[in-house]
Amino acid sequence: MSVLAVPGRRAVLADLVPGALARDIALVVAGAGLTGLAAQVALPVPGSPVPLTGQTFAALLVGAALGWQRGGASMVLYLVAGVAGVPWFQGGSSGTPASLGYVVGFVFAGALVGHLAARGGDRTPLRTAGTMAVGNLAIYACGVPWLMAAAGVGFGKALQLGVTPFLLGDAVKIALAAGLLPATWALVNRK
């Protein structure tokens, strides 16, 4: 019987991995590590203190795959360890860069996307696109005010520096997730 066919079952991909506490700890650490690794894929955006990175994609995938508790915990670990000095923010940095608000947003996005994924938000391309778009909005909701304070700019300028240049990249990341997550569920349900 498929995972999707179990009445009342709310599952994310991580629920298919056997184990309990040790599994959860390993998945949380792996999710934070994946996000740190993806942060090293960074392209500078001319005129913006915020680079285009792979960490947003990783944070949303981690949330969807791990669920709201593990996904949120993974992003908390990523945030706290980075602020404490682990050099896994973009460009191998740590501490509190102008883009730290976006990393704070990963915590909320990881939990939110995980919550939606457990309710089937990652099972079809359209649902996955919607789930990822909502996750991106959560990231921007935290990142833009932080950028305003860190760069000393108003709301309009913060949107120009920290949102507009990233919309195309976010659309590509959403399209990748909309293909990857439903395809993974289709593979799982075939077995």
Backbone hydrogen bonds, N-H to C=O, Kabsch-Sander energy under -0.5 kcal/mol:
donor,donor_aa,acceptor,acceptor_aa,energy
5,A,2,S,-0.7
6,V,3,V,-1.0
9,R,6,V,-1.9
11,A,9,R,-0.6
14,A,65,A,-2.9
15,D,12,V,-1.5
16,L,13,L,-1.8
17,V,14,A,-1.6
24,D,20,A,-2.7
25,I,21,L,-2.7
26,A,22,A,-2.4
27,L,23,R,-2.7
28,V,24,D,-2.5
29,V,25,I,-2.5
30,A,26,A,-2.6
31,G,27,L,-2.6
32,A,28,V,-2.0
33,G,29,V,-2.6
34,L,30,A,-2.9
35,T,31,G,-2.0
36,G,32,A,-2.4
37,L,33,G,-2.6
38,A,34,L,-2.8
39,A,35,T,-1.6
40,Q,36,G,-0.5
40,Q,37,L,-1.2
41,V,38,A,-1.3
42,A,40,Q,-1.3
43,L,52,L,-3.2
48,S,45,V,-2.5
52,L,43,L,-3.0
53,T,51,P,-0.6
54,G,38,A,-1.5
54,G,41,V,-1.1
58,A,54,G,-2.2
59,A,55,Q,-3.0
60,L,56,T,-2.2
61,L,57,F,-2.4
62,V,58,A,-3.0
63,G,59,A,-2.1
64,A,60,L,-2.3
65,A,61,L,-2.9
66,L,62,V,-2.7
67,G,63,G,-2.0
70,R,66,L,-0.5
71,G,67,G,-2.7
72,G,68,W,-1.9
73,A,69,Q,-2.4
74,S,70,R,-2.5
75,M,71,G,-1.9
76,V,72,G,-2.2
77,L,73,A,-2.6
78,Y,74,S,-2.2
79,L,75,M,-2.5
80,V,76,V,-3.1
81,A,77,L,-2.6
82,G,78,Y,-1.8
83,V,79,L,-2.5
84,A,80,V,-2.1
85,G,81,A,-0.6
85,G,82,G,-0.9
86,V,81,A,-2.8
88,W,86,V,-2.4
89,F,93,S,-2.6
91,G,39,A,-0.6
92,G,89,F,-1.6
93,S,89,F,-0.6
93,S,90,Q,-1.0
95,G,82,G,-2.0
100,L,97,P,-2.1
102,Y,99,S,-1.2
103,V,99,S,-1.1
104,V,100,L,-2.3
105,G,101,G,-1.9
106,F,102,Y,-1.1
107,V,103,V,-0.9
107,V,104,V,-0.9
108,F,104,V,-1.1
109,A,105,G,-3.1
110,G,106,F,-3.3
111,A,107,V,-1.9
112,L,108,F,-2.8
113,V,109,A,-3.2
114,G,110,G,-1.9
115,H,111,A,-2.2
116,L,112,L,-2.4
117,A,113,V,-2.7
118,A,114,G,-1.9
119,R,115,H,-0.6
119,R,116,L,-0.8
120,G,117,A,-2.0
121,G,116,L,-2.7
122,D,117,A,-0.5
123,R,120,G,-1.5
128,T,124,T,-2.8
129,A,125,P,-2.4
130,G,126,L,-2.2
131,T,127,R,-2.8
132,M,128,T,-2.8
133,A,129,A,-2.2
134,V,130,G,-2.2
135,G,131,T,-2.1
136,N,132,M,-2.4
137,L,133,A,-2.1
138,A,134,V,-1.9
139,I,135,G,-1.9
140,Y,136,N,-2.6
141,A,137,L,-2.4
142,C,138,A,-1.1
142,C,139,I,-0.6
143,G,139,I,-2.8
144,V,140,Y,-2.5
146,W,142,C,-1.4
147,L,143,G,-2.6
148,M,144,V,-2.5
149,A,145,P,-2.1
150,A,146,W,-3.1
151,A,147,L,-2.8
152,G,148,M,-1.0
153,V,148,M,-1.4
158,A,154,G,-2.5
159,L,155,F,-2.4
160,Q,156,G,-2.0
161,L,157,K,-2.3
162,G,158,A,-3.4
163,V,159,L,-1.8
164,T,159,L,-2.5
166,F,163,V,-2.1
167,L,163,V,-0.7
167,L,164,T,-1.0
170,D,166,F,-2.8
171,A,167,L,-2.1
172,V,168,L,-2.0
173,K,169,G,-2.4
174,I,170,D,-2.7
175,A,171,A,-2.2
176,L,172,V,-2.3
177,A,173,K,-2.5
178,A,174,I,-2.6
179,G,175,A,-1.1
179,G,176,L,-0.5
180,L,176,L,-2.9
181,L,177,A,-2.3
183,A,179,G,-1.3
184,T,180,L,-2.2
185,W,181,L,-2.3
186,A,182,P,-2.3
187,L,183,A,-2.2
188,V,184,T,-2.5
189,N,185,W,-2.5
190,R,186,A,-0.9
190,R,187,L,-0.6
191,K,187,L,-0.9
191,K,188,V,-0.7
